């Protein structure tokens, strides 16, 4: 099954919730396991929150969701610039009471995540996650 959707949401905090709700709805059409769904909810939340927080003031948050053949692709973009220290690794910052946990969480939960080159005034984060399928117990 292939499911895809593209959204352009305003750069405001409520768009993070809307993006997560759309992704959750699309995932409900699949056989993805609950762990995969939960990881993807965190991934889209963190990616969209970063776009809202760091995007240019009059930018929109562009989101593409593609679920195809057991893989979910998320692309979250906005107008702005890629952070110079945008290391996508799983090392959490210290202390944990300050910001900066979004990219490490994305790195820890995604199968791959990278800022993709594009026009100079655009930021695009591409995330892929392989979906674990719900296992049905063997029939007796």
C-alpha positions in Angstrom: 0.0 0.0 0.0 1.2 3.5 -0.9 -0.1 6.5 1.0 1.2 10.0 0.6 0.3 13.6 1.6 1.8 17.0 1.2 0.9 19.8 3.6 1.8 23.5 4.0 1.0 24.6 7.5 1.5 28.1 9.1 4.6 28.6 11.2 2.8 28.4 14.5 2.9 25.9 17.4 -0.5 24.4 16.6 0.9 23.1 13.3 3.1 20.6 15.1 0.0 19.0 16.6 -1.8 19.1 13.2 1.2 17.4 11.4 1.3 14.7 14.1 -2.5 14.1 13.8 -2.2 13.7 10.0 0.6 11.3 10.3 -1.2 9.2 12.9 -4.3 9.1 10.7 -2.2 7.9 7.7 -0.4 5.3 9.8 -3.8 4.0 10.9 -4.4 2.8 7.4 -1.3 0.5 7.6 -0.2 -2.5 9.5 2.6 -0.6 11.3 3.3 -1.7 14.8 2.7 0.6 17.7 6.4 1.1 18.3 6.9 2.4 14.8 3.9 4.6 15.1 5.1 6.1 18.4 8.6 6.7 17.0 7.2 8.4 13.9 5.0 10.6 16.2 8.1 11.8 18.0 10.0 12.3 14.7 7.4 14.5 13.1 6.8 16.4 16.3 10.5 17.2 16.8 11.1 18.0 13.1 8.0 20.3 12.9 8.8 22.0 16.2 12.3 22.8 14.9 10.8 24.2 11.7 8.4 26.4 13.7 11.0 27.6 16.1 13.8 28.2 13.7 12.1 29.1 10.4 11.9 32.6 9.0 9.1 34.6 10.5 6.9 34.6 7.4 7.7 31.0 6.4 5.3 28.1 6.2 6.2 24.6 7.3 6.1 22.2 4.3 5.6 18.6 5.1 5.6 15.5 2.9 4.6 12.1 4.2 5.0 9.0 2.1 4.3 5.5 3.4 5.3 2.9 0.9 6.3 -0.8 1.1 7.1 -0.8 4.8 9.0 2.5 4.9 7.8 5.9 6.0 9.5 9.0 4.5 9.0 12.4 6.2 10.2 15.6 4.8 9.9 18.8 6.8 11.0 22.1 5.2 10.8 25.8 5.7 12.4 29.0 4.6 15.5 29.7 6.6 19.0 28.4 6.8 20.4 25.0 7.9 22.0 25.4 11.3 25.8 25.2 11.1 26.0 22.9 14.1 23.2 20.6 12.9 24.9 17.4 13.8 22.4 14.5 13.5 23.8 12.2 16.1 22.3 10.6 19.2 24.4 12.4 21.8 22.0 14.3 24.0 23.1 17.8 25.2 23.9 18.4 28.8 22.1 19.7 30.9 18.9 18.2 29.7 17.0 21.2 31.0 18.0 23.3 28.0 16.9 23.0 24.3 18.7 21.1 21.7 17.3 17.6 22.1 15.3 17.6 18.9 18.0 16.5 16.5 19.5 13.9 18.8 16.1 12.4 19.3 15.5 12.3 15.5 18.9 10.7 15.0 18.2 8.1 17.7 14.7 7.1 16.4 15.1 7.4 12.6 16.7 4.8 10.3 18.2 7.8 8.5 17.9 11.6 8.8 19.7 14.3 7.0 19.4 17.9 5.9 19.0 17.8 2.1 20.6 20.4 -0.1 18.2 22.7 -1.9 17.7 26.3 -2.7 19.9 28.6 -0.5 16.9 30.0 1.5 15.3 26.6 2.2 15.9 24.0 4.9 14.7 20.4 4.3 15.1 17.6 6.7 14.5 14.1 5.3 13.8 11.3 7.7 13.2 7.6 6.9 11.9 4.9 9.2 11.3 1.3 8.4 7.9 0.1 9.7 7.7 -2.9 11.9 4.5 -4.8 11.1 2.0 -6.0 13.6 2.6 -9.7 14.0 -0.5 -11.8 14.1 -0.4 -14.9 16.3 -0.2 -18.2 14.4 -3.5 -20.0 14.0 -4.0 -23.1 15.9 
